Amino acid sequence: QVQLVESGGGLVEPGGSLRLSCVASGSISDKAMGWYRQAPGNQREFVAEINSGGITRYGDFVKGRFIISLDNAKKTVHLQMSGLNSGDTAVYFCNARFVFLYDWGQGTQVTVSS
């Protein structure tokens, strides 16, 4: 099992940017690392994922605004978010996935508001 700790959330104005980070303890060499988010009253929603080969995929709503990256040496996955709007307000969860098995972090709150 992989332990995951997120950071970087906070309050940002519409149009602003944030960079989320997630540090893993334990081996992630065979795992894909990613982010989901969950807004109040909504289901958890896929945001982005990167595998050990650097292949990325994104949720349809991202539309080029977010970039996921992985520092294998530091076992850290980043999510650079720009062009944020109120619809991006949610708790963002980091995950490590092996096939259909997920480990989750505790989440970090992102609030987009003026």
N, C-alpha and C positions, 0 to 999 in steps of 0.2 A: 504494500500500500504506500502511496505517495502522499506526503503532507504538503499542502499548498498554502501560501500566505500572500494575499493580495495587498497592494498599496496603490496610492495615487489618485483615489477618488476625491471628490469635493464638489464645491459649488462653482459653477462657471456660467458666464453670460451667454445668451444665444449667439451663435457664430464663433464661439471660442473653441479652445482646444484643451485636451487633457491627455496625459500619458499614464496608462495603467501598467503596473508591473506585477508579476507573480513569480515568487521564488519557490522552487520545489526542493524537497529533501527526499532522498531516495533516487533510484535509477529511473530515468525517463528515456533512455536510449531506444526503447521499443514502444514508446508511446507518442501519440499525437497530443499536442497541447492546444488548448483553446479557451474561448470565452463564450459564456452565455449571459443573458441578462433577464431580469424579472422586475416588471413594474407592478405596483399595487393592483391587485385584482386580475392580473394577467398570468398566463402560463409562462414558464421559463422559455426563453427564445434564443435560438442559435445566433451568435454574432460572427465568430471567426474561428478558424483552426489552422494550425501549421503542423506538418509532420516532420519526422527527423530528416527527411530529404529536402526540406524547405518548401514543399508544395503547400500552397495556401488555398483556402476557400472561405467565402464570406456569405453572410445572410443577404438576401435580396435587398433589404432596406439600407444596407451600408452604402451602396452606390458610389464607391470610390472614396468615401470620406475617412475610412479607418484603414490602418495598416498593422498587421500582426507580424511580429518578428520573434526569433528565438536565438538566445545566446546559450549554446549548448555547454560551454565551459562553465558558465555561471548558473546553469539550470534555471534560467529566467526567461519568461515569455512576456513580451510587451505588447500593449495595444495602444497605438497612437491614434487618437480620435480628433478629428477636426470638423469644422462646420456643424457643431453640435446645435441641436434644437430641443425644444421641450419634450418632444417625443422620445428623446434619448435618455430621459430621466428614469433611472432604474438602479437596482442593485446588480452589480456586475460580478459574476462568478467565474473564477478560473477553474479549468478542469484538465486532468490528464486522462487520456482515453487509450485503452488497449482493447481493440475490437469493440465489443459492446459493454465493456466494464469501465466505469468512470470513478475517479477520485475527484473530490470537490474541495475548493477553498471555502472560507466563511463569507466571502463577498465583500465588496467595497461599494459604497453609495456614490452615485453620480447624480447630481442635481443640476439641471440647466434652467436657469431663471434669471430674469433681470431684477 
